Amino acid sequence: MMYPWLWRHLPGPAPVRILILAVAAVAVLAVCFQWVFPAVAPYMPFSDTTVGE
């Protein structure tokens, strides 16, 4: 349901819509890697390793 809604509300012809969606996807991915994942990392149990102890 979300993708048809997004496609209908974006301006321009299909190539422009595809470009807008690609830029938005890259922006969301960049925000996740820059701020979201580093903020959540200390709370994840993966950093508590016991190998070699």
QUIGI-V201592 format. One record per residue. RES is the residue in one small letter. NEAR is the number of other ideal C-beta (glycine too) atoms within 10 Angstrom. Layout:
res-><RES;RES>
near-><NEAR;NEAR>
This chain:
res-><m;m;y;p;w;l;w;r;h;l;p;g;p;a;p;v;r;i;l;i;l;a;v;a;a;v;a;v;l;a;v;c;f;q;w;v;f;p;a;v;a;p;y;m;p;f;s;d;t;t;v;g;e>
near-><5;6;8;8;9;13;12;8;8;15;7;10;7;9;8;11;16;13;12;14;14;10;10;12;10;10;10;11;10;10;11;12;10;10;10;11;11;10;9;10;10;7;7;9;6;6;8;6;8;5;4;4;4>
